[in-house]
Amino acid sequence: MTERNYTFPIARVGAAAFALAAVGAVGGAAKGYFASKAKKAPATESTTARQPLRVENNVAKVGVDGRFFSQLSYILRIAVPSWRSKTVFIVALHTSFLVLRTWLSVVVARIDGMIVRDLISSDANAFMRSMGYWFLIAIPATYTNAMIKYLQSKLSLNLRTKLTSHIHTQYLSQKTYYKTQNLDNRIEGVDQLITTDVNRFCEALASLYSNLGKPILDLVIFNYQLSRSIGAKGTAALGLNYLITASLLRALTPAFGKMAAVEAKLEGDFRSAHSRVITNAEEIAFYHGGELEKGVLDRAYLALVKHLNSVYNIRIAYNTFEDMIIKYGWSAIGLLISSIPVFYPEYAGSDTKAREAQIDAQAKLDSVASPGQVTVDKKTGSRTQGFITNKKFLISLADAGGRIMYSYKELSELAGYTYRVYTLMRVLEDLRDGFYIKMGGGSEDDKTAGYSLESIDGTVEYGFNGIAFKDIPVVTPAGDHVLVRDLSFKLAPGEHLMITGPNGSGKTSVARILSSLWPHFTGHLSRPVESLSEIMYIPQRPYLPIGTLRQQIIYPQTLDEFEESGRSDEDLYQVLRTVHLAYIPDREGGLDSMKEWKDVFSGGEKQRMQLARLFYHSPRFVVLDEATSAVSSDVEALLYNSCKEAGMTVITISHRPTLFKYHSFMLKLGEGRREMSGCLKRFRVLELTRIS
């Protein structure tokens, strides 16, 4: 028997490597082009004329629209800054394997047809050869599938790494982490957004690229292959089927983007409720508040469960309709179209007609005794091969079309994650650059004062040899509560000041304005430069970071900075002796011991450890906010004297009269409308009360 020239050549398996390299190069070049175009596009958000982002609480507006693509473009410009980035290489390699898998699917479909043809033709040699091709093609096919999953995971991880690094830079610069909690309420649950929502966004985006890129390639290639077999009319019927199905599913698809955004918010609320219990565990235990907190947690969880149940109920009807259309409807249409070359050969495509003409010509040469029977057998095998191949193509097309339709649902969910991640990134950028949105609340009298975070006119002079407030109102960040109308005073080095007054009078608020945690809406502030060697703030609640005992003392200095400074461990031991904690290294196992220090130290030890940092950095000015309330009076006296001997100018915030004797001046804040006690309004500079 003459060798058939339409059998599968083994050389095609080797072409996979070339296809992989070629498509990878094209994909990389294309990605580089679009990345460079995006980079050259004007980024209006980064200009000084930009406006702060106004967050809409109505997540029902989240959807696949122009705003979604604009937000996605903003995020991708950060995640993929240039065509040289590692992400571009991963995308190009991923695209190459997607193309390779589509090509392998075409080859597998043809091998299936060859196997059935050889069975019907009872050609044992050809059948075994086809089976050899089948096992041979399995090697690159299985490797390709494994690499696609691997590269999808790598793409997600790389995107998350880029975005998380960018967000951490924004979040931990310019005290943005403080501003998100105290100066602006546009985003809630920042930890949930950074740890969970960013990850979900990256996984959804990487999955969508794989689930959408491969089906699109399948549609193009398989439709081209089918058009050569089933003819123009069959191809037109397929196109009409796609249009009708897409229109139906688009019209009936629920608002999955809104559902995803709401689910993420409720997940964040549930997580925040648990974090609140962990943070305040001791206080809740003292009050025996377990039952009440259980109710809070249960309500947060039930709200999440209620939403999830509603989503699941919606998906039942939608998935039923979707599967009916895509799996069964498309399969039935596919079988009808596959039968065109069998029942209506005149409408078949060019490949089918050429193959049957070749069979007729070959039959005339091979058989003279019974040409009719040979022709019938070969035509039957050929048509069966064509039917099986076309059916395989159509099944793959149905799967590809189904994944594209499913991808619209995934795209809607991606829109929800995109909205939350975009909002997080834009708000962090706004807060870093000093753009705020006014927070609500306050009394009518306070509102008439006209203070707003959107209009901050106060000025700051750094490098001043002292501290001076000039006509600065002490106002809460929202601008809704005026604590002090106009605060003016001047403090020179060596003039120790105690700020006192009842609770709620604004004592700590003065320190917040001095440290630029709170804005000063009007007036002029003169202060030393922002440096640990110039001014340092010791808060009322001690903070003990994760790290060794050495890191507790040198915080916020790093170990590398400690070594570069030339300081030694003996310096640290001397600091501990100054604050009467010389016994701590021996008790805890040395300076390199690592423990959960907030659980190890007592209340007084925590405060003295904070003061150890103070003596280590030895600033010119120090603000102590109830920093010795848990320290005994004799040790407290030694600590204040040590501060003065070290040349520090001490500003103490406290209401305890026992501390008056350590200060030169007292600033007393009153009640009512928060006017300065004993201050005449005609004075431009506050006459501080000297302590004799």
N, C-alpha and C positions, 0 to 999 in steps of 0.2 A: 504493500500500500504506500502511496506517495505521502511524504510528510506534509502535514497541514501547515500552511504558512501563517495561520491565525492563532496558533497555540501560544501559551505564555512563555516568553524567553527567559531563561534563568538570569540573563545579564541584567534584567530590570531590578533584581534585588540589590545588585551592587550600585545602582544609580541612586539609592537612598542617601548615601553619604554625600554625593554631589548636590542633591536637592537640599539637604540639610544646610550645607555651607552656603549655597547660592541664596536661598531664601533668608538665611540669617543675615547675610550682608545687605540684602535689599531692605529687610526689616530695620536693621540698625541705621541705615542711611535715612530711611523715611522718618524714623523716630527722631533722629538728630535734626532733620529739617524742621519738623513741627516744634521740637523743643526750642530750637533757636528762634523760630518765629514768635513763640510765646514769650521768650526772654526779651525780644526786642519790642514787644507790644507795650504800650504805656500802661504802667501800673498806677492807676489813679488813686488807689487806696493809700499808697505810700507817700503821696504828696502832702505838703503842709496845708493845702486847702481842703483836704478831705474832712468829712463830717463823721462823728462817732456813729457806730452801728446802732440802730434802734431795733431792739429785739421784739418781735411780735409773739405774744403769748399764745396766739391762736395757731396751733400747729396744723389745723385743718387745711391751711394754705400750702403745706408741703406737698410737692408733686413733681412729676417729670415735665418741667417747663424750662423756659429760658433762664429763669433765676437759678434753677438747679444746675444747669450747665455752666453758668457763670461762677457759681460757688465751687463747683468741681474743678473748673479751670484754675481758680485761685489756689486751691489746695495742691493741685498737681504742679503748679509752678514752684511750689516750695518742696514738694516731695521729689520732683525731677528737675533740679535747677539747670541742668545743661545736658547736651547729648553725650558728654563724656562720663556721666554718672553711672554707677554700677547698675542702677535700675534699668537704664536703657539697654545695657547688655543682657540683663535677665529677660526683658521683654522681647528683644530680638531673638534670643535663643528659644524662648517659649513659643514665639510665633513660628520659628523654624520647625519645631517639633509638631505644632498644630498642623502646619502644611504637610509635613511628612506623614502624619497620621491619616489625613484625608487621602493622600496619594496611596498609602497602604490599603485604605478601605476600598479604593477603586480596584486595586490589584486583587484583593481578597474576593471581591464580588465576581471578578472575571474567573478566578480559580474555581469558585463555587459552580459557575455555569459550565466550566470545562469538565468538572468531576461528574455532574449530572449527564452531560452530553456523552462522556465516555461510557458511563453506565448503560445508557440507552443504546448506544452503538455497540455494546459488548466488546469494547476494545480494551483488553486487560493491560497491555503495555502502556497505552496512553493514560489509563486510569492510574496506574502506579506512578507514572511520571507526574501526573497532576497532584497526587497525594504527596510526592516529594516536594513539589513546589509549595504545597500547603504548609508542611512542617518547616520548610526553609524560611517562608515569610513570617512564621510565628516568632522567630528570633528578634528581628527589628521591631515587630509590632508590639511585643510585650515590653521591650525596653523603652519604646517610644511612649507607651501609656504610663510607665513608671516615671519617666522623666517629666512628663506633663504635670503629674501630680506633685512631683518634687519642685519643679520650677514655679508652680502656682503657690506653693507654701513659701518658697524663697522670695517670690515677688511680694507677697503679703507681709512677710517679716521685714523685708528691706524698706517697703513703704512705711511700715510702723516705726522702724528705727529712725528714718529721716524725720517723720512728723513729730515723734516723741522728743527727739533731740531739739528740734525747733521750738516746740511748745515749752520744754523745760527751760530753754534759754530765755524765752519771753516771760515765763511764769516766775523765774527766780532772779530777774533783773529789775532794777528800779522799784524794788519792794512791791512788785505786782501781786505777789501771793497775799500780801496784806490788803491791798486795794480791792481784790476780788471779794473779800469777806466783809470789809468795813466801809468802803467808799462807793461801791457800785453793786447793784443787785440784779444785773442783767443775766448772769449765769449762776446756777445753783448746782451744788454737788460737783465741784471741779475735779475731785479725785475720781469720781465715777466717769466723768468725761474723758480724762486723760488715760485712765487705766483700761476702761471697758469700751467706751464708744469709739475711740480711735482704733482699737483692735478690731472691732466689728466693722468699721468702715473699710479698713485695709483688707480684711478677709472678704467682704462683700465685693469690693472693687476687683481684687485678684480673681475671685471666682467668676465674676461677671465677664471679665475679659476672656477667660478660658471657655466659659459656657456660651458666650456670644460669638467669639472669634472663630472657633471651630465650626459651628453650625453655618455661619455665613460662607465660609470656605466650602463646606459641603454643598450648600445650595448652588453655588456658582459652578463647581466642578461636576457634581452629579447631574445637574440640569443640562450641562453641556453634553455629558456622556449620554444622557437619556434622549436628548434631541436628535442624536445621530442614530438612535435605535427606534424610537416611537414616532418620530416625525414632528412636523410643525404643529399639527392639531393637538397632539397629545401634550406637547410642551405648553401650548396656549391654555389647555384645560388645567394644567398644573398651576400656571400663573394665576388664573382666575380663582382657583381654589385657595391659593395663598391670600389673595386680596380679600376674599369674603371672610375667611377665618380670622385674619388679623383685625378686620373691622369689627367683627362680632366680639372678639375677646377684648379689644381695646374699649369698646363701649360698655362691656359688662364687668370689667376688672374693678374690684373694690379699691378704696384708697389705702393701699398697703403702705405707702410712704407715711401717711399720717399715723397709721397703726404702729409702725416701727418707731417713730419719734415718741409717741405716747408711751410705748412699752419701755423704751430706754429711760424716759423720765421717771416712770414708776419704779423701775429697777433701781435708779439712783436714789429715789426717796426711801425705798426699803433699806438700801445699804446705809444711807445716812442715819436712819433711825437706829440701826445696830451700832454704828460708830459712836453715836451719841451716848448710848448705854455704856460702851467700853470706856469712853473718855471720862464719864461721870460716875463710874461704878461705885466708888467709895461714898460719895454723897448720897446716891440712891440707896445704898445699903444702910446708911445711918438713918434715913427716913423710912426704911422698910417700904420702899416704893416699887417693889418688884411687880406687884399686881397691876399697878397703874401703867408701868412701862410695858408690861406684857400686852395690855390693851392697845397701846400706841403701835407696837410692833405688829400685832394682829391686824389692826386696821390698815397699816401700810401694805401688809402682805395680801390682805383680802382685796384691796383696791387693784393690786397687780393681777391677782387671780381672776377677778371679775373681767378685767380687760382681756386677759389671755383667753378666757372662755368665750368671750364675744368674738375674738379673732378666729378661734377654732371653729365656731359655729358658721361664721361667714365662709371659711375655707371649705367646709363640707360641700356646700352648694356650688361654689366656684370650681373646686377641683373635680366634682362630678361632671359638670358641664364641659370643663376643659378637657378631661380625659375622653369624654364621649366624642368630642369634635376631633381632637388631635390623634388619639390612638386608634379609635374604631372608624371614625369617618374618613380620616386620611388613608387608613389601610384599605378600606373598601374602594375608595377612589383610585388608589395605587394599583390594586388588582385589576380594575377595569382598564386602566391605561396600559398596564403590562400586557393585556390581551390583544391590544391593537395589532401588533405584528403577526399574531397567530390567526385571528379571525379576519382581519382586513389588511393583508400584506401590501395592498396598493397604497395604504396610508402610512406604511412603515418608513423609518428613517433611512438615510443613505447607507449606513453600515449594514443594516439588515438586508437591504436589497442587494448590496454588493456581495455579501456573504452567500446569499442564495444563488445569485448568478454564478459565483465561483463554484458552488457545489454542482450546479447544472453542467458547467463546462468540464469540471473534473470527472463527473460521472460519465460523460460521453467518451472520455479518454480511457477510464479505468474499466468500464464494462461494456461489452458489446452484446453479450448473451441476454442479460435482463436489465437493461438500463433503467427501466421504470422503477423496479423494486429498489435498486440501489439509491436512486434519487430520492425516493420517498423516505427511506431509512435515514439518509443523511439530512434531508430537510427536517424530518421530525427531530433528530438530535440537535440540529442547528437552532430550530425554533425553541426547543426546550432549553437549550443553553441561553438563548436570548431572553426567554421568559424568566429563568432563574436569575440571570444577571440583572435584568431590569427590576425584578422584584426586590432583589437585594439593594439596588440603588434606591428604589422607592421607599423601602423600609428605612434605609439610612436617611433619606430625605424627610420622611415623616418624623423620625427621631430628631433630625436637625431643626425642622420647623417647630416641633414641639418644644425643643429647648429654647428656641428664639421666643416663642410665646411665653414660656415659663420665665425667660429672662426679663420680660417686661415687668413681671411681678417682682423679680429680684431688683430690677432697676428702680421700681417704686420704693422698695425697702432701702436701697442705697441712697435714694433722695432723702429719706428720713435721717440716716446716719450722716450724710453730707451736711444737712442743715445744722445738726448739733455740733459737728466738728468745725465747720466754718464759723459758726457763732462763737465757739470757744476761742478760735484763733484770732478772729477779728476783735473780740472784746479784750483779749490779752494784749493785743497790739495797741488798742485804744488806751488802755490803762497804763501801759508802759510809756506811751507818749503824752500822757496827761489829758486824754479826752474822756469825759465822763458824761453820764446821763443822770439828770436830777432824780434823786430818790424822794419818795413821798413822805407825808406825815407832818407833824408839828402843829402848833397852835396858830391861830389867826394873827396874833401880835407878832409872833416870830416870822410868819410868812411875809408880813409887810416889810420886814427888814431887807428883803430882796437878795439874800444870799443864795447862790446856786453854784453847783459844781461845774456848770457849763459856762460860768463867767467868773474866773479867778483873776483878780487884779493885784494881789499882794506880790511884793518883791522880796528877794533874799540876797543878802550880801555875805559871801563866804570869805574866810580869811580874816575876820574881825578879831581883834585881841580882847575878847570879852563876849558878853551876850547882851543884846539890846532889843527890846520890843518897842515899837513906835506905832501907836494907834491901831493895834491889831485886835480885832474881835475874836473871842474864843467861842467858836460856833461848831456844832456837830457837823460831820461831813455832809449830811443831807441838807444842811442849811435851815433846819426846822426848829432848832433849839439854840438860843443865844445864852451862853453861860456867863460871859463877860462882854460888856459892850465895847470898850476900847481899853486895851491893856498896854501900858507904856512904862517901861523901867529899863535901867541900864545897870549891868553888873560887870565890874572889873575883876581881873585875876586876883585871887586872895580874898575876895568878898564872898563869904559863904552865905547862902540864902536858904531859908526854910519856907516852903510853901505850905500853908495850912488852911483849914476850913472844914466845914461839915461835909458829909458824903453828898456827892452830886453837885458840888460847887464848882467843879472844873479843875481840880488840882492836877490830876494826871493829864487832863486835856492840854494844859500848858506844855507839858513835856512832849506830848504828841505833836504839837505844832512846832516846837523847837527841833524835833527830830525829823520833821517833814512827813510824818505819818498822816497827819491831818493837814489839809490846805489852810492857808490863812487868806481869806477872801480879799481883805484890804490891808493897808498898812505896810510897814517895812520891818523886816527881821534881819538883824546882824548877828553873826555867829561864827565860830571857828569852822575850818574846813571839815568835810566828812571823812574823818580818819580816826582810827582807834587810839592813836597817839595824841589826839587833840580833844576829843569828847567821846564819852561812853555813857550808855544808859543801862542801868541795872533794874529790870522790871520787878514787879511785886511777886509774880509767880515764877519760881526758878525753872530754867530750861536746861535739861541734861541730855545732850545728843547721844546718838549711838556711837560708841568708840571706847578707847582705852581711858584709864584714869588720866594719863598725860593729855589726851585730847579734851578732857573736861576742863583742864586748867587753861590750855592755850586757845580754846574756841574763841572766835571763828577761824583762827589761824590753822592751816593744814600742817601735817607733819613735815612736808617738804619745806614749807616756809619757816617752820621752827628750826630745821637744820641749817637753812640758809642764813637765819638771823644770827647764828653764832652763839645762841643761848645754850646752856647745859642743863642737865638734870639737877645739878646743885642749885641752880636758879629756881627751879620748880619747887625743890624742897624748902628753900628759903621763903618762897611765897606761901607755901602751906604752913610754915611756922608763923608767919605774920598773921594768918587768919585762924591760928590755933587748930590746925588740922594735920599736924605733923605725924600723928599716929595713923592716919588713913593708909599710906602705902604699905606699912607693915601688916595692918589688919586685913587689907584686901588683896595682898599678893604682889605689890609693886606697881610701878607706873604703867607697865604694859598689860596689866590685868584688864580683861574685858567682861563687863557685867551690865545688867539692866540697872543703871545707877539710880534711877528714880525710885526703885524698890529697895535699894541698899541704904541710901542715906536717910537720916532723920530730917525733920523739917529745918532745924537749925543748921545741920551740916549742908543741906542743899543751899541755903542762903549764904553760908560762908564760902562754899565752893564758887558761887557767883562772884563773891568779893575777891576770891583768889584770882579769877580772871582779871578783875579790876587792877589788882596790884601787879599782875604779870604784864599787862599792856601799859599801865601807868600813864593814863591820859592827863592832860592839863585841866580838863573840866569833867565832872562826873555828876550824873543825875541819879539819885537813889530814890526809888519809888517804894516806900515801905519795905526796903531791902533788908532791914535788921529786926523785923517784928518778931521773929522766932529765935532771936539771939538774946542771951542773958545780958543784963544791963552792964556788968563789969566788962564782958568781952566787947560789947557794943562801944563802950568808951574807948577801949584800946584800939578798935578798928577806926573810929573817927579820928583819933589822934594820929594813927598811922597814915591816914589819908592826907592830913595836913602836913605831916613831916615829909611825905613824898612830893609835896608841892602841888597837890590837887586842889582845885576850887570845887567845893561840894555844894550841890543843890539837892536838898532833901524834900521829898513830898511825904508828909505825914501829918497826923492830927494829935500825936503824942507830945505833951508838954515837956517830957523828960529830954527831948532832943533839942530844945531851944538853945541850951547852953553851948552847943557845938557850932553855932552859926552867928554871923555878924548882923544879918538882916532877916526880917520876917515879912513875907507877903501873905496877907490874910484875905482869903476870898470869902465873901458873905453869901447870904441866901437871898430870897426874893428874886429881884431882877438881876442878880449876880453883879451888883455894883461893887467896886473895890472898897473894902472896909477902910475908913479913914482917909479916903482919897478925894481931893478937891478936883472937880471936873476941869477947872481952868488950867491945871497943871498939864503940861505936855509930857513931862516925865514923872512917873509915879514916885512919890516920896515914900521909900521903904521904911518900915519901922525898924530902928536900930535896937538891937538887943544888948542891954548893958551887962 
